[in-house]
């Protein structure tokens, strides 16, 4: 049973064609067939990787495919999924409400075992970008986190550097500055590849169409704002008739929490802590309530917590469940 585990939350710019999204997911686990004896029907044969879950958002036209494997096997699975996605997704025809720069928009590698380091994942990610640039002519990449050596600039910083937040239909990709590959073009755009601490995604929806107010809430809860929440990166979008505060909740090292209210950091995983979803909802609810605006439902966790990601990956790989996402009913990545 693999123990040195890595998760890739592969972001692709397609959510309205379920068959296409599942083709990409199946490409990630295609190499498992080489492990199996074709004459055997044993479902518990060892596998190299598993797709833990798929989350697709129609309005955003964006899907996240969660791939888990050992640190030795993650690159091959993610590479094959990316090649398939590039072959199927034409970014020049993409329409959706979420910023993006690439047909394959984001390839983050996250350690989900204590014995795997960000530095290891960073080298895997950097090598992966180079191999994809070779195997998919025309694909281009920017690096972030521990793939961006020696600076190790975070994802938000790198997204600002490459104008990711301006990504939209019919933009001029040739003005983007890539780290790997040729000048980006409209077919593939530019993909972010890197290694960062595990990210949980949590969205809170408010019953309003006031995007400016949503942006004010998003800014107030960010880690970079005084009084904000540690590890939280947030944006606001129109979504299904309301405003969604979309949050990335990055796991942070214990030693990085000095400037934050540690009472909020009730969830921990190994050397890391992360803000739980109910804390995010409470902050948003307080700000929205001050204007008489309700929160719609409860916060939606659309990503595994790091603890659950580790447990589910171990279960899937140990039991030979390569299409683990088909066993799940929750609205999770």
C-alpha positions as CSV (number, residue, x, y, z in Angstrom):
1,X,0.0,0.0,0.0
2,X,1.5,3.4,-1.1
3,X,2.2,5.7,1.8
4,X,4.1,8.6,0.2
5,X,1.1,10.2,-1.3
6,X,0.5,13.3,-3.5
7,X,-2.8,14.8,-4.7
8,X,-3.2,16.8,-7.8
9,X,-6.3,19.0,-8.0
10,X,-6.3,19.3,-11.8
11,X,-8.3,22.3,-13.0
12,X,-9.6,22.2,-16.6
13,X,-11.6,24.7,-18.5
14,X,-14.6,22.4,-19.2
15,X,-17.7,21.5,-17.2
16,X,-20.6,21.4,-19.6
17,X,-19.5,18.2,-21.4
18,X,-19.5,15.5,-18.8
19,X,-18.2,12.8,-21.3
20,X,-15.2,15.0,-22.1
21,X,-14.4,15.6,-18.4
22,X,-14.6,11.9,-17.7
23,X,-12.4,11.1,-20.6
24,X,-9.7,13.3,-19.0
25,X,-10.2,11.5,-15.7
26,X,-9.9,8.1,-17.3
27,X,-6.7,9.1,-19.0
28,X,-5.2,9.7,-15.5
29,X,-5.7,6.1,-14.6
30,X,-5.1,4.4,-18.0
31,X,-1.6,3.4,-16.9
32,X,-3.1,1.2,-14.2
33,X,-3.8,-1.3,-16.9
34,X,-0.1,-2.1,-17.2
35,X,-0.1,-3.2,-13.6
36,X,-2.8,-5.8,-14.1
37,X,-2.8,-9.3,-15.4
38,X,-5.4,-9.3,-18.2
39,X,-6.5,-12.9,-17.3
40,X,-7.5,-11.9,-13.8
41,X,-10.8,-10.4,-12.6
42,X,-9.4,-9.5,-9.1
43,X,-10.5,-5.9,-8.4
44,X,-8.0,-5.5,-5.6
45,X,-4.8,-5.7,-7.8
46,X,-2.3,-2.9,-7.0
47,X,-2.9,0.3,-8.9
48,X,-0.6,3.3,-9.5
49,X,-3.3,6.0,-9.2
50,X,-6.9,6.8,-8.5
51,X,-9.3,9.6,-9.4
52,X,-10.8,10.4,-6.1
53,X,-13.5,12.8,-7.3
54,X,-14.7,15.2,-10.0
55,X,-16.3,18.5,-9.3
56,X,-17.8,20.4,-12.2
57,X,-19.5,23.9,-12.2
58,X,-21.7,24.7,-15.2
59,X,-21.7,28.4,-14.7
60,X,-18.0,28.6,-14.3
61,X,-17.4,26.0,-17.0
62,X,-14.6,24.6,-14.9
63,X,-13.9,21.2,-13.5
64,X,-11.5,19.9,-10.9
65,X,-10.3,16.3,-11.1
66,X,-8.6,15.0,-8.0
67,X,-5.9,12.5,-8.8
68,X,-4.0,10.7,-6.1
69,X,-0.8,8.6,-6.4
70,X,2.5,8.1,-4.8
71,X,5.1,10.8,-5.3
72,X,6.8,8.4,-7.7
73,X,3.7,7.8,-9.9
74,X,1.8,11.1,-9.8
75,X,3.6,12.7,-12.7
76,X,2.7,10.0,-15.2
77,X,-1.0,10.1,-14.3
78,X,-1.2,13.9,-14.4
79,X,0.8,14.0,-17.6
80,X,-1.6,11.6,-19.4
81,X,-4.7,13.5,-18.1
82,X,-3.2,16.8,-19.3
83,X,-2.4,15.5,-22.8
84,X,-6.0,14.2,-23.1
85,X,-7.4,17.5,-21.9
86,X,-5.3,19.5,-24.4
87,X,-6.5,17.3,-27.2
88,X,-10.2,17.8,-26.3
89,X,-10.4,21.4,-25.1
90,X,-10.1,24.4,-27.4
91,X,-9.7,27.4,-25.2
92,X,-10.5,29.8,-28.0
93,X,-14.1,28.5,-27.9
94,X,-14.4,28.6,-24.1
95,X,-17.1,30.6,-22.3
96,X,-17.5,30.6,-18.6
97,X,-17.8,32.9,-15.5
98,X,-14.5,32.0,-13.9
99,X,-11.1,33.5,-14.8
100,X,-8.8,31.2,-16.6
101,X,-5.7,31.3,-18.8
102,X,-5.4,27.7,-19.9
103,X,-7.4,24.8,-21.4
104,X,-5.6,23.0,-18.6
105,X,-5.7,25.9,-16.2
106,X,-4.0,24.7,-13.1
107,X,-1.8,21.7,-12.1
108,X,-1.1,22.0,-8.4
109,X,0.7,19.1,-6.6
110,X,0.0,18.8,-2.8
111,X,1.7,16.4,-0.4
112,X,-0.9,14.5,1.5
113,X,1.5,12.3,3.5
114,X,3.8,13.7,6.2
115,X,6.8,12.0,4.5
116,X,6.5,13.9,1.2
117,X,7.9,17.4,1.0
118,X,7.0,20.4,-1.0
119,X,10.5,20.4,-2.4
120,X,10.0,16.9,-3.8
121,X,6.7,17.8,-5.3
122,X,8.2,21.0,-6.7
123,X,10.8,19.1,-8.7
124,X,8.2,16.7,-10.0
125,X,6.0,19.7,-11.0
126,X,8.9,21.4,-12.8
127,X,9.8,18.3,-14.7
128,X,6.2,17.7,-15.6
129,X,5.9,21.2,-17.2
130,X,9.0,20.5,-19.3
131,X,7.7,17.1,-20.4
132,X,4.3,18.5,-21.3
133,X,5.9,21.4,-23.3
134,X,7.8,18.7,-25.3
135,X,4.9,16.3,-25.8
136,X,2.2,18.9,-26.5
137,X,3.7,21.4,-29.0
138,X,2.3,24.9,-28.4
139,X,1.5,24.4,-24.7
140,X,3.0,27.0,-22.3
141,X,3.4,27.1,-18.5
142,X,4.0,29.4,-15.6
143,X,5.5,27.9,-12.4
144,X,4.4,28.6,-8.8
145,X,5.2,27.5,-5.3
146,X,8.1,25.1,-4.9
147,X,8.4,24.6,-8.7
148,X,9.3,28.2,-9.0
149,X,12.8,28.0,-7.6
150,X,14.6,29.7,-6.1
151,X,11.9,32.4,-5.4
152,X,9.1,29.9,-4.6
153,X,6.4,32.5,-5.2
154,X,2.9,31.5,-4.2
155,X,0.0,30.9,-6.5
156,X,-1.7,34.2,-5.8
157,X,1.5,36.1,-6.5
158,X,2.1,34.2,-9.7
159,X,-1.5,34.6,-10.9
160,X,-1.1,38.4,-10.5
161,X,2.2,38.3,-12.3
162,X,0.8,36.6,-15.3
163,X,-2.6,38.5,-15.3
164,X,-4.5,35.3,-14.6
165,X,-7.4,37.3,-13.0
166,X,-8.0,39.0,-16.4
167,X,-8.3,35.6,-18.2
168,X,-11.4,35.6,-20.3
169,X,-12.8,34.8,-23.8
170,X,-10.9,36.1,-26.8
171,X,-8.0,37.7,-24.9
172,X,-4.6,38.2,-26.4
173,X,-2.5,35.3,-25.0
174,X,0.6,36.4,-26.8
175,X,1.1,39.1,-24.2
176,X,1.5,36.6,-21.4
177,X,4.9,35.7,-20.0
178,X,5.6,32.0,-19.8
179,X,8.3,30.2,-17.8
180,X,8.3,27.0,-19.9
181,X,7.3,26.4,-23.5
182,X,6.6,28.8,-26.4
183,X,4.7,32.1,-26.4
184,X,1.1,31.1,-25.4
185,X,-1.6,30.9,-28.1
186,X,-5.4,30.8,-28.1
187,X,-5.7,27.0,-28.5
188,X,-4.1,26.0,-25.2
189,X,-3.5,29.3,-23.4
190,X,-1.1,29.0,-20.5
191,X,-1.1,26.5,-17.6
192,X,0.0,27.0,-14.0
193,X,2.1,24.1,-12.6
194,X,3.5,24.0,-9.1
195,X,3.7,22.6,-5.6
196,X,2.0,24.2,-2.6
197,X,0.5,23.0,0.7
198,X,-2.8,21.3,0.4
199,X,-5.7,23.5,-0.6
200,X,-9.3,23.0,0.5
201,X,-12.0,24.9,-1.5
202,X,-15.0,26.3,0.4
203,X,-17.7,28.5,-1.2
204,X,-20.3,30.7,0.6
205,X,-23.2,32.1,-1.3
206,X,-25.1,35.3,-0.3
207,X,-28.6,36.2,-1.5
208,X,-27.5,39.3,-3.5
209,X,-26.5,40.4,-6.9
210,X,-24.2,43.2,-5.6
211,X,-20.8,42.0,-6.9
212,X,-19.0,45.0,-5.4
213,X,-20.3,44.0,-2.0
214,X,-19.2,40.4,-2.6
215,X,-15.8,41.6,-3.6
216,X,-15.6,43.6,-0.3
217,X,-16.4,40.5,1.7
218,X,-13.8,38.5,-0.3
219,X,-11.2,41.1,0.5
220,X,-12.0,41.3,4.2
221,X,-11.6,37.6,4.8
222,X,-8.3,37.1,2.9
223,X,-5.2,36.3,4.8
224,X,-3.5,39.3,3.3
225,X,-6.0,41.7,4.9
226,X,-5.6,42.8,8.5
227,X,-8.0,40.7,10.5
228,X,-8.5,38.2,7.7
229,X,-8.3,34.4,8.0
230,X,-5.0,32.5,7.7
231,X,-4.4,30.7,4.5
232,X,-7.6,32.1,2.9
233,X,-7.6,33.3,-0.7
234,X,-11.0,34.5,-2.0
235,X,-12.8,35.9,-5.0
236,X,-16.5,36.9,-5.6
237,X,-18.5,36.0,-8.7
238,X,-22.0,36.1,-10.0
239,X,-23.2,32.5,-9.7
240,X,-26.6,30.9,-10.2
241,X,-28.5,34.2,-9.6
242,X,-26.6,35.1,-6.4
243,X,-23.0,36.1,-5.4
244,X,-20.6,33.3,-4.5
245,X,-17.6,34.0,-2.2
246,X,-15.2,31.4,-3.6
247,X,-12.4,30.6,-1.2
248,X,-9.2,28.6,-1.4
249,X,-8.1,27.6,2.1
250,X,-4.4,26.7,2.0
251,X,-2.9,24.6,4.8
252,X,-0.3,26.6,6.7
253,X,2.6,25.7,8.8
254,X,2.1,26.0,12.6
255,X,5.0,28.4,12.8
256,X,3.2,30.8,10.3
257,X,0.2,31.4,12.5
258,X,1.7,34.0,14.9
259,X,-0.3,37.0,13.5
260,X,-3.7,35.2,13.5
261,X,-6.3,34.3,16.1
262,X,-5.3,30.7,16.8
263,X,-8.8,29.9,18.1
264,X,-9.9,29.8,14.4
265,X,-7.3,27.2,13.6
266,X,-9.2,24.2,15.0
267,X,-8.3,21.7,12.2
268,X,-4.8,20.3,11.9
269,X,-3.0,17.8,9.8
270,X,0.5,16.8,10.6
271,X,2.6,20.0,10.5
272,X,-0.2,22.0,9.1
273,X,-3.4,23.8,10.2
274,X,-6.3,25.1,8.1
275,X,-9.4,27.1,8.7
276,X,-12.6,25.1,8.9
277,X,-15.6,25.9,6.7
278,X,-17.9,27.0,9.5
279,X,-15.4,29.8,10.4
280,X,-15.6,31.1,6.8
281,X,-19.4,30.9,6.8
282,X,-19.6,32.8,10.2
283,X,-17.4,35.6,8.9
284,X,-19.3,36.0,5.7
285,X,-22.7,35.7,7.5
286,X,-21.7,38.5,9.9
287,X,-20.8,40.9,7.1
288,X,-23.8,40.0,5.0
289,X,-26.1,40.1,7.9
290,X,-25.0,43.7,8.8
291,X,-26.7,44.7,5.5
292,X,-29.7,42.5,6.0
293,X,-28.5,40.0,3.4
294,X,-28.9,36.2,4.1
295,X,-26.4,33.5,3.4
296,X,-27.9,30.9,1.0
297,X,-27.7,27.5,2.7
298,X,-24.6,26.3,4.3
299,X,-21.0,26.7,3.1
300,X,-20.2,24.2,0.3
301,X,-16.9,22.3,0.7
302,X,-15.9,21.3,-2.8
303,X,-12.7,19.8,-1.9
304,X,-11.5,17.2,0.6
305,X,-9.9,18.3,3.8
306,X,-6.3,17.1,3.8
307,X,-7.1,14.5,6.4
308,X,-9.9,13.0,4.3
309,X,-7.8,13.3,1.1
310,X,-5.1,11.1,2.8
311,X,-7.6,8.6,4.1
312,X,-9.6,8.3,0.8
313,X,-6.4,8.0,-1.2
314,X,-5.0,5.2,1.0
315,X,-8.4,3.4,0.8
316,X,-8.6,3.7,-3.0
317,X,-5.1,2.7,-3.8
318,X,-5.0,-0.2,-1.3
319,X,-8.3,-1.6,-2.6
320,X,-7.6,-1.1,-6.3
321,X,-10.4,1.4,-6.8
322,X,-9.2,3.5,-9.7
323,X,-12.5,5.2,-10.4
324,X,-13.1,6.1,-6.8
325,X,-15.2,9.2,-7.7
326,X,-18.0,6.9,-8.9
327,X,-18.5,5.7,-5.4
328,X,-19.1,9.1,-4.0
329,X,-22.4,11.1,-3.8
330,X,-21.3,14.3,-2.0
331,X,-20.7,17.5,-4.0
332,X,-17.0,17.3,-3.6
333,X,-13.9,17.5,-5.8
